[in-house]
Amino acid sequence: MIQRSGEVVIKMLENVKQVTIKPLIESVISAGTKIYTDEYAIYGQLLAWGYEHKTVNHGAGEFACDEDGDGFHEIHVNTIEGFWSLLRSWLRPHRGISQEKLPIYLGFFEFVHNIRKRGKALLGSLVQLLVT
């Protein structure tokens, strides 16, 4: 999950079922928040769970939607799609990571993304995290 211009939360899940994602969504996203997703059926209960829900239909070739006709395509999932692209590119050189160690890699990538520092600037924040 990612907030536009905000932070990301990455969690490995046992499965992709509504019963599995509901507690995660509720622990991270405030009720009433507008959530943008693709048309995947797992998100079908977001309205019933108390969220606004807008979708794009990738299956029909839709990747962004101009809901109010102002020329700005406000409904899209490009933010999370871009994030996954960065994550895949970062993981690719590791050539396979065990399921056991994958959460550590994901946690590190989440941390780096959320503090928005790179290179030597990252070191201070990483040391601070480790000693607190």
N, CA and C atoms as an extended XYZ file, in Angstrom:
396
Properties=species:S:1:pos:R:3:atomname:S:1:resname:S:1:resid:I:1 pbc="F F F"
N         0.849       -1.164        0.000 N   MET     1
C         0.000        0.000        0.000 CA  MET     1
C         0.896        1.227        0.000 C   MET     1
N         0.476        2.221       -0.748 N   ILE     2
C         1.269        3.441       -0.813 CA  ILE     2
C         0.341        4.645       -0.873 C   ILE     2
N         0.718        5.675       -0.147 N   GLN     3
C        -0.011        6.932       -0.215 CA  GLN     3
C         0.687        7.798       -1.248 C   GLN     3
N        -0.082        8.401       -2.140 N   ARG     4
C         0.536        9.270       -3.140 CA  ARG     4
C         1.339       10.351       -2.446 C   ARG     4
N         2.582       10.500       -2.869 N   SER     5
C         3.539       11.434       -2.263 CA  SER     5
C         3.771       11.131       -0.789 C   SER     5
N         3.503        9.897       -0.381 N   GLY     6
C         3.648        9.534        1.022 CA  GLY     6
C         4.445        8.268        1.200 C   GLY     6
N         4.125        7.576        2.271 N   GLU     7
C         4.879        6.387        2.630 CA  GLU     7
C         4.252        5.119        2.056 C   GLU     7
N         5.079        4.094        2.028 N   VAL     8
C         4.650        2.785        1.556 CA  VAL     8
C         4.677        1.811        2.729 C   VAL     8
N         3.793        0.833        2.683 N   VAL     9
C         3.784       -0.270        3.651 CA  VAL     9
C         3.812       -1.559        2.841 C   VAL     9
N         4.810       -2.395        3.114 N   ILE    10
C         4.937       -3.671        2.412 CA  ILE    10
C         4.804       -4.787        3.441 C   ILE    10
N         3.941       -5.727        3.177 N   LYS    11
C         3.791       -6.901        4.037 CA  LYS    11
C         3.678       -8.136        3.162 C   LYS    11
N         4.405       -9.181        3.554 N   MET    12
C         4.227      -10.478        2.900 CA  MET    12
C         3.004      -11.131        3.501 C   MET    12
N         2.147      -11.655        2.663 N   LEU    13
C         0.923      -12.280        3.133 CA  LEU    13
C         0.934      -13.772        2.820 C   LEU    13
N         0.243      -14.549        3.639 N   GLU    14
C         0.132      -15.987        3.398 CA  GLU    14
C        -0.624      -16.266        2.112 C   GLU    14
N        -1.601      -15.413        1.822 N   ASN    15
C        -2.444      -15.613        0.654 CA  ASN    15
C        -3.074      -14.280        0.264 C   ASN    15
N        -3.728      -14.264       -0.852 N   VAL    16
C        -4.416      -13.049       -1.297 CA  VAL    16
C        -5.921      -13.289       -1.221 C   VAL    16
N        -6.415      -13.228       -0.001 N   LYS    17
C        -7.837      -13.378        0.253 CA  LYS    17
C        -8.316      -12.170        1.047 C   LYS    17
N        -9.596      -11.860        0.917 N   GLN    18
C       -10.142      -10.710        1.633 CA  GLN    18
C        -9.952      -10.839        3.139 C   GLN    18
N       -10.113      -12.030        3.665 N   VAL    19
C        -9.958      -12.242        5.109 CA  VAL    19
C        -8.526      -11.943        5.557 C   VAL    19
N        -7.575      -12.059        4.668 N   THR    20
C        -6.178      -11.790        4.981 CA  THR    20
C        -5.847      -10.310        4.847 C   THR    20
N        -6.376       -9.663        3.803 N   ILE    21
C        -6.003       -8.262        3.582 CA  ILE    21
C        -6.806       -7.283        4.426 C   ILE    21
N        -8.008       -7.657        4.832 N   LYS    22
C        -8.847       -6.719        5.584 CA  LYS    22
C        -8.164       -6.197        6.847 C   LYS    22
N        -7.625       -7.049        7.727 N   PRO    23
C        -6.971       -6.517        8.936 CA  PRO    23
C        -5.765       -5.634        8.619 C   PRO    23
N        -5.031       -5.974        7.588 N   LEU    24
C        -3.883       -5.159        7.194 CA  LEU    24
C        -4.345       -3.783        6.729 C   LEU    24
N        -5.341       -3.745        5.862 N   ILE    25
C        -5.868       -2.472        5.375 CA  ILE    25
C        -6.378       -1.634        6.537 C   ILE    25
N        -7.138       -2.247        7.417 N   GLU    26
C        -7.716       -1.512        8.544 CA  GLU    26
C        -6.655       -1.000        9.515 C   GLU    26
N        -5.520       -1.694        9.605 N   SER    27
C        -4.461       -1.252       10.517 CA  SER    27
C        -3.621       -0.118        9.937 C   SER    27
N        -3.680        0.062        8.625 N   VAL    28
C        -2.816        1.043        7.974 CA  VAL    28
C        -3.591        2.239        7.400 C   VAL    28
N        -4.811        2.002        6.949 N   ILE    29
C        -5.567        3.032        6.233 CA  ILE    29
C        -6.792        3.431        7.046 C   ILE    29
N        -6.964        4.727        7.279 N   SER    30
C        -8.105        5.234        8.043 CA  SER    30
C        -9.404        5.000        7.298 C   SER    30
N       -10.453        4.647        8.050 N   ALA    31
C       -11.778        4.469        7.457 CA  ALA    31
C       -12.192        5.762        6.746 C   ALA    31
N       -12.878        5.608        5.643 N   GLY    32
C       -13.319        6.762        4.868 CA  GLY    32
C       -12.324        7.220        3.816 C   GLY    32
N       -11.117        6.699        3.861 N   THR    33
C       -10.088        7.069        2.888 CA  THR    33
C       -10.482        6.573        1.502 C   THR    33
N       -10.139        7.362        0.495 N   LYS    34
C       -10.371        6.956       -0.884 CA  LYS    34
C        -9.214        6.063       -1.316 C   LYS    34
N        -9.551        4.864       -1.784 N   ILE    35
C        -8.544        3.892       -2.202 CA  ILE    35
C        -8.705        3.628       -3.693 C   ILE    35
N        -7.607        3.709       -4.418 N   TYR    36
C        -7.592        3.418       -5.844 CA  TYR    36
C        -6.936        2.063       -6.062 C   TYR    36
N        -7.610        1.191       -6.813 N   THR    37
C        -7.062       -0.132       -7.118 CA  THR    37
C        -7.362       -0.474       -8.569 C   THR    37
N        -6.807       -1.621       -8.986 N   ASP    38
C        -7.255       -2.189      -10.248 CA  ASP    38
C        -8.540       -2.962       -9.962 C   ASP    38
N        -9.017       -3.709      -10.929 N   GLU    39
C       -10.324       -4.364      -10.804 CA  GLU    39
C       -10.253       -5.729      -10.100 C   GLU    39
N        -9.134       -6.102       -9.569 N   TYR    40
C        -8.974       -7.403       -8.923 CA  TYR    40
C       -10.069       -7.600       -7.865 C   TYR    40
N       -10.722       -8.746       -7.877 N   ALA    41
C       -11.894       -9.020       -7.036 CA  ALA    41
C       -11.607       -8.944       -5.539 C   ALA    41
N       -10.369       -9.121       -5.135 N   ILE    42
C       -10.043       -9.082       -3.707 CA  ILE    42
C       -10.418       -7.740       -3.071 C   ILE    42
N       -10.471       -6.685       -3.882 N   TYR    43
C       -10.798       -5.353       -3.360 CA  TYR    43
C       -12.296       -5.068       -3.368 C   TYR    43
N       -13.102       -6.038       -3.715 N   GLY    44
C       -14.533       -5.841       -3.892 CA  GLY    44
C       -15.301       -5.424       -2.653 C   GLY    44
N       -14.761       -5.633       -1.468 N   GLN    45
C       -15.469       -5.291       -0.231 CA  GLN    45
C       -15.015       -3.973        0.398 C   GLN    45
N       -14.162       -3.226       -0.275 N   LEU    46
C       -13.652       -1.987        0.321 CA  LEU    46
C       -14.773       -1.024        0.711 C   LEU    46
N       -15.788       -0.900       -0.123 N   LEU    47
C       -16.920       -0.024        0.223 CA  LEU    47
C       -17.607       -0.517        1.492 C   LEU    47
N       -17.858       -1.804        1.590 N   ALA    48
C       -18.516       -2.382        2.768 CA  ALA    48
C       -17.647       -2.229        4.018 C   ALA    48
N       -16.334       -2.186        3.847 N   TRP    49
C       -15.422       -2.027        4.976 CA  TRP    49
C       -15.269       -0.570        5.398 C   TRP    49
N       -15.931        0.354        4.691 N   GLY    50
C       -15.916        1.752        5.097 CA  GLY    50
C       -14.951        2.655        4.354 C   GLY    50
N       -14.539        2.253        3.167 N   TYR    51
C       -13.611        3.067        2.372 CA  TYR    51
C       -14.290        3.516        1.092 C   TYR    51
N       -13.879        4.665        0.583 N   GLU    52
C       -14.257        5.021       -0.787 CA  GLU    52
C       -13.381        4.177       -1.695 C   GLU    52
N       -13.919        3.752       -2.829 N   HIS    53
C       -13.147        2.865       -3.693 CA  HIS    53
C       -13.374        3.222       -5.151 C   HIS    53
N       -12.302        3.513       -5.835 N   LYS    54
C       -12.319        3.805       -7.265 CA  LYS    54
C       -11.364        2.848       -7.957 C   LYS    54
N       -11.735        2.413       -9.151 N   THR    55
C       -10.900        1.442       -9.854 CA  THR    55
C       -10.575        1.877      -11.271 C   THR    55
N        -9.505        1.284      -11.769 N   VAL    56
C        -9.202        1.321      -13.196 CA  VAL    56
C        -9.270       -0.118      -13.678 C   VAL    56
N        -9.751       -0.292      -14.895 N   ASN    57
C        -9.951       -1.631      -15.447 CA  ASN    57
C        -8.827       -1.944      -16.430 C   ASN    57
N        -7.746       -2.503      -15.901 N   HIS    58
C        -6.608       -2.853      -16.758 CA  HIS    58
C        -7.023       -3.855      -17.832 C   HIS    58
N        -7.937       -4.765      -17.476 N   GLY    59
C        -8.383       -5.783      -18.424 CA  GLY    59
C        -9.027       -5.196      -19.673 C   GLY    59
N        -9.586       -3.994      -19.549 N   ALA    60
C       -10.215       -3.311      -20.682 CA  ALA    60
C        -9.278       -2.268      -21.290 C   ALA    60
N        -8.007       -2.299      -20.892 N   GLY    61
C        -7.037       -1.355      -21.445 CA  GLY    61
C        -7.076        0.014      -20.784 C   GLY    61
N        -7.749        0.133      -19.643 N   GLU    62
C        -7.833        1.416      -18.939 CA  GLU    62
C        -6.726        1.479      -17.893 C   GLU    62
N        -5.948        2.549      -17.928 N   PHE    63
C        -4.865        2.696      -16.971 CA  PHE    63
C        -4.991        3.961      -16.142 C   PHE    63
N        -5.907        4.845      -16.525 N   ALA    64
C        -6.201        6.053      -15.765 CA  ALA    64
C        -7.588        6.517      -16.172 C   ALA    64
N        -8.259        7.173      -15.243 N   CYS    65
C        -9.636        7.583      -15.501 CA  CYS    65
C        -9.836        9.031      -15.066 C   CYS    65
N       -10.431        9.816      -15.935 N   ASP    66
C       -10.792       11.199      -15.633 CA  ASP    66
C       -12.244       11.201      -15.176 C   ASP    66
N       -12.438       11.100      -13.875 N   GLU    67
C       -13.772       10.932      -13.309 CA  GLU    67
C       -14.658       12.162      -13.459 C   GLU    67
N       -14.079       13.353      -13.332 N   ASP    68
C       -14.913       14.554      -13.330 CA  ASP    68
C       -14.830       15.368      -14.623 C   ASP    68
N       -14.125       14.851      -15.617 N   GLY    69
C       -14.094       15.507      -16.929 CA  GLY    69
C       -13.243       16.753      -17.018 C   GLY    69
N       -12.336       16.973      -16.058 N   ASP    70
C       -11.505       18.174      -16.088 CA  ASP    70
C       -10.192       17.985      -16.854 C   ASP    70
N        -9.997       16.810      -17.441 N   GLY    71
C        -8.782       16.542      -18.202 CA  GLY    71
C        -7.655       15.954      -17.366 C   GLY    71
N        -7.838       15.899      -16.059 N   PHE    72
C        -6.839       15.316      -15.164 CA  PHE    72
C        -7.304       13.918      -14.780 C   PHE    72
N        -6.472       12.937      -15.042 N   HIS    73
C        -6.828       11.550      -14.774 CA  HIS    73
C        -6.469       11.204      -13.324 C   HIS    73
N        -7.397       11.488      -12.433 N   GLU    74
C        -7.117       11.336      -11.008 CA  GLU    74
C        -7.184        9.899      -10.510 C   GLU    74
N        -7.885        9.039      -11.204 N   ILE    75
C        -7.981        7.643      -10.783 CA  ILE    75
C        -6.940        6.827      -11.541 C   ILE    75
N        -5.944        6.348      -10.806 N   HIS    76
C        -4.899        5.505      -11.395 CA  HIS    76
C        -4.168        4.769      -10.286 C   HIS    76
N        -3.421        3.769      -10.664 N   VAL    77
C        -2.595        3.032       -9.710 CA  VAL    77
C        -1.119        3.131      -10.106 C   VAL    77
N        -0.787        4.191      -10.811 N   ASN    78
C         0.582        4.364      -11.301 CA  ASN    78
C         1.596        4.497      -10.168 C   ASN    78
N         1.187        5.056       -9.034 N   THR    79
C         2.118        5.240       -7.920 CA  THR    79
C         2.620        3.891       -7.419 C   THR    79
N         1.711        2.968       -7.152 N   ILE    80
C         2.127        1.654       -6.653 CA  ILE    80
C         2.773        0.828       -7.760 C   ILE    80
N         2.301        0.983       -8.995 N   GLU    81
C         2.923        0.260      -10.121 CA  GLU    81
C         4.378        0.695      -10.272 C   GLU    81
N         4.640        1.992      -10.148 N   GLY    82
C         6.009        2.498      -10.226 CA  GLY    82
C         6.862        1.981       -9.081 C   GLY    82
N         6.261        1.926       -7.888 N   PHE    83
C         6.983        1.399       -6.733 CA  PHE    83
C         7.373       -0.057       -6.959 C   PHE    83
N         6.432       -0.898       -7.433 N   TRP    84
C         6.744       -2.314       -7.677 CA  TRP    84
C         7.842       -2.456       -8.722 C   TRP    84
N         7.830       -1.571       -9.713 N   SER    85
C         8.872       -1.609      -10.734 CA  SER    85
C        10.251       -1.348      -10.113 C   SER    85
N        10.321       -0.358       -9.234 N   LEU    86
C        11.587       -0.067       -8.546 CA  LEU    86
C        12.028       -1.246       -7.681 C   LEU    86
N        11.083       -1.843       -6.969 N   LEU    87
C        11.405       -2.975       -6.106 CA  LEU    87
C        11.919       -4.162       -6.916 C   LEU    87
N        11.245       -4.476       -8.019 N   ARG    88
C        11.703       -5.593       -8.860 CA  ARG    88
C        13.101       -5.331       -9.403 C   ARG    88
N        13.357       -4.105       -9.830 N   SER    89
C        14.687       -3.763      -10.347 CA  SER    89
C        15.750       -3.900       -9.266 C   SER    89
N        15.405       -3.545       -8.030 N   TRP    90
C        16.346       -3.636       -6.921 CA  TRP    90
C        16.604       -5.091       -6.541 C   TRP    90
N        15.580       -5.938       -6.602 N   LEU    91
C        15.729       -7.340       -6.233 CA  LEU    91
C        16.394       -8.186       -7.323 C   LEU    91
N        16.231       -7.797       -8.574 N   ARG    92
C        16.715       -8.610       -9.704 CA  ARG    92
C        18.171       -9.043       -9.566 C   ARG    92
N        19.120       -8.184       -9.201 N   PRO    93
C        20.516       -8.634       -9.112 CA  PRO    93
C        20.760       -9.698       -8.043 C   PRO    93
N        19.847       -9.834       -7.095 N   HIS    94
C        20.023      -10.827       -6.030 CA  HIS    94
C        19.712      -12.243       -6.515 C   HIS    94
N        19.098      -12.365       -7.682 N   ARG    95
C        18.861      -13.641       -8.360 CA  ARG    95
C        18.226      -14.710       -7.480 C   ARG    95
N        17.146      -14.342       -6.876 N   GLY    96
C        16.413      -15.305       -6.066 CA  GLY    96
C        16.679      -15.116       -4.585 C   GLY    96
N        15.640      -14.910       -3.859 N   ILE    97
C        15.734      -14.704       -2.420 CA  ILE    97
C        14.795      -15.715       -1.774 C   ILE    97
N        15.250      -16.342       -0.713 N   SER    98
C        14.409      -17.331       -0.043 CA  SER    98
C        13.189      -16.652        0.570 C   SER    98
N        12.092      -17.393        0.665 N   GLN    99
C        10.881      -16.883        1.312 CA  GLN    99
C        11.178      -16.466        2.747 C   GLN    99
N        12.117      -17.144        3.355 N   GLU   100
C        12.479      -16.848        4.741 CA  GLU   100
C        13.126      -15.472        4.875 C   GLU   100
N        13.966      -15.109        3.902 N   LYS   101
C        14.696      -13.841        3.992 CA  LYS   101
C        14.011      -12.688        3.257 C   LYS   101
N        13.044      -12.983        2.425 N   LEU   102
C        12.378      -11.932        1.651 CA  LEU   102
C        11.800      -10.820        2.529 C   LEU   102
N        11.173      -11.111        3.676 N   PRO   103
C        10.651      -10.010        4.502 CA  PRO   103
C        11.733       -9.018        4.950 C   PRO   103
N        12.948       -9.494        5.139 N   ILE   104
C        14.044       -8.594        5.526 CA  ILE   104
C        14.374       -7.646        4.376 C   ILE   104
N        14.465       -8.177        3.173 N   TYR   105
C        14.724       -7.341        2.003 CA  TYR   105
C        13.599       -6.328        1.803 C   TYR   105
N        12.350       -6.796        1.944 N   LEU   106
C        11.205       -5.900        1.762 CA  LEU   106
C        11.193       -4.805        2.825 C   LEU   106
N        11.500       -5.178        4.066 N   GLY   107
C        11.546       -4.186        5.144 CA  GLY   107
C        12.611       -3.131        4.903 C   GLY   107
N        13.771       -3.561        4.424 N   PHE   108
C        14.831       -2.598        4.114 CA  PHE   108
C        14.412       -1.667        2.990 C   PHE   108
N        13.811       -2.232        1.938 N   PHE   109
C        13.389       -1.399        0.807 CA  PHE   109
C        12.298       -0.416        1.239 C   PHE   109
N        11.384       -0.858        2.075 N   GLU   110
C        10.341        0.025        2.603 CA  GLU   110
C        10.967        1.171        3.391 C   GLU   110
N        11.918        0.837        4.256 N   PHE   111
C        12.609        1.845        5.054 CA  PHE   111
C        13.297        2.884        4.170 C   PHE   111
N        14.061        2.407        3.194 N   VAL   112
C        14.792        3.315        2.303 CA  VAL   112
C        13.819        4.207        1.528 C   VAL   112
N        12.745        3.626        1.032 N   HIS   113
C        11.771        4.423        0.293 CA  HIS   113
C        11.163        5.509        1.184 C   HIS   113
N        10.798        5.138        2.403 N   ASN   114
C        10.074        6.066        3.264 CA  ASN   114
C        10.931        7.190        3.832 C   ASN   114
N        12.234        6.975        4.026 N   ILE   115
C        13.057        8.074        4.526 CA  ILE   115
C        13.575        8.966        3.399 C   ILE   115
N        13.462        8.474        2.163 N   ARG   116
C        13.800        9.249        0.971 CA  ARG   116
C        15.225        9.808        0.994 C   ARG   116
N        16.145        8.946        1.380 N   LYS   117
C        17.563        9.291        1.348 CA  LYS   117
C        18.293        8.194        0.611 C   LYS   117
N        19.371        8.550       -0.056 N   ARG   118
C        20.150        7.580       -0.815 CA  ARG   118
C        21.629        7.754       -0.496 C   ARG   118
N        22.391        6.735       -0.807 N   GLY   119
C        23.841        6.811       -0.658 CA  GLY   119
C        24.266        7.062        0.771 C   GLY   119
N        25.256        7.930        0.953 N   LYS   120
C        25.801        8.213        2.282 CA  LYS   120
C        24.773        8.859        3.198 C   LYS   120
N        23.830        9.598        2.631 N   ALA   121
C        22.793       10.239        3.448 CA  ALA   121
C        21.923        9.201        4.151 C   ALA   121
N        21.846        8.010        3.609 N   LEU   122
C        21.056        6.931        4.182 CA  LEU   122
C        21.703        6.368        5.446 C   LEU   122
N        23.013        6.409        5.530 N   LEU   123
C        23.738        5.775        6.623 CA  LEU   123
C        23.319        6.291        7.996 C   LEU   123
N        23.204        7.592        8.169 N   GLY   124
C        22.828        8.168        9.465 CA  GLY   124
C        21.467        7.672        9.920 C   GLY   124
N        20.495        7.646        9.025 N   SER   125
C        19.160        7.177        9.380 CA  SER   125
C        19.162        5.692        9.705 C   SER   125
N        19.959        4.925        8.991 N   LEU   126
C        20.051        3.494        9.244 CA  LEU   126
C        20.695        3.219       10.598 C   LEU   126
N        21.768        3.912       10.924 N   VAL   127
C        22.428        3.751       12.219 CA  VAL   127
C        21.466        4.159       13.338 C   VAL   127
N        20.750        5.258       13.163 N   GLN   128
C        19.792        5.711       14.169 CA  GLN   128
C        18.725        4.650       14.413 C   GLN   128
N        18.255        4.032       13.357 N   LEU   129
C        17.250        2.960       13.491 CA  LEU   129
C        17.817        1.778       14.272 C   LEU   129
N        19.053        1.445       13.996 N   LEU   130
C        19.658        0.268       14.623 CA  LEU   130
C        19.967        0.472       16.110 C   LEU   130
N        20.241        1.693       16.539 N   VAL   131
C        20.618        1.920       17.933 CA  VAL   131
C        19.429        2.329       18.801 C   VAL   131
N        18.269        2.526       18.223 N   THR   132
C        17.105        2.898       19.054 CA  THR   132
C        16.236        1.701       19.332 C   THR   132
